[in-house]
Amino acid sequence: MNTTPNFQSDNWQSLPREEDKNQNFLKQKVALVIQYLGTNFHGWQRQPQKRTVQAELEDTLASIIGCPVIIHSAGRTDAGVHAAAQVAHFEYTGPIPAVKWAKILNGKLPKDILIRASAQVPLNWHARFSAVWRRYRYTIYTDKKPNLFIDSLAWHYYHQPLQEALIQEALNPLIGKHHLAAFRRAGSARKHSWVEVQEAQCYRNGSFVYLEIQANGFLYGMVRLLVGMLVEVGTQKRTPESFTEIWVNQKREEVKYSAPAKGLCLLRVGYPEFPFPKQVWFDAQPTFILAD
């Protein structure tokens, strides 16, 4: 009787663990491209008595493998923040091919987490430390009419018209390496506030204004604090020049408003070498189109 697990089958359920203990398997490092709706999560990082993305993934992996698993991500997202292509990895010694983990996990994970793809990576590869940039997108819905299908994924800001050209003007001086302590929330364990901003864009599509920022890394709460102040620029409560003056002179006390978490999405993460095709990770968050 053949008791070898059939990993080609969609009906695969669990490992024959007793038999596998007697086999010698090489250690694998498995990379995942992960999507999640952050609405009902207290962020990525595991926390006692709170539902987090890391805890859901680690607990699901442990239930399959039969022992505790630690999963490392490219970055931590806050409570309520979404991800279109978060990247993480874990180590595994056993018979399951790396490419099969996406389908296996998707059969067991809750509906607000999805694994887009899985692949084996070199043992010296790290989801966080091998990454060279992260990119976030913030979505603002500016029409006065509410829309239930948009509400959980965008900030409904309709009180005053937003001028995206003014926001872009304020964003331009951010390109480069800067000390951005003005956009750092209290509680961060990071030792410094230097950030290399590689791209910063603001553009409109009908009733939607999108802000995209790409950097080598992000400070705790940075994007939401940025957006909160950039909306003041877009509504002409503040000039682009005064926005720049605040972060150049590290006037944290003047940065008072954080944009809602629900409009923010970790769009993608960049690596010098990445085992996934572009269509899996590059632009996996759809943008909205509504008739005028």
Secondary structure, DSSP 8 states (H G I E B T S, - for coil): ---S--TT-TT-----HHHHTTS---EEEEEEEEEE-GGG-S-SS--TTS--HHHHHHHHHHHHHSS----EES----TT-EEEEEEEEEEEESSS-GGGHHHHHHTTS-TTEEEEEEEEE-TT--TTTT--EEEEEEEEE--SS--HHHHTTSEE--SS---HHHHHHHHGGG-EEEE-GGG--TT---S--EEEEEEEEEEEETTEEEEEEEES---TTHHHHHHHHHHHHHTTSS-HHHHHHHHHTT-GGG------GGGEEEEEEE-SS-SS-HHHHSS-S-------
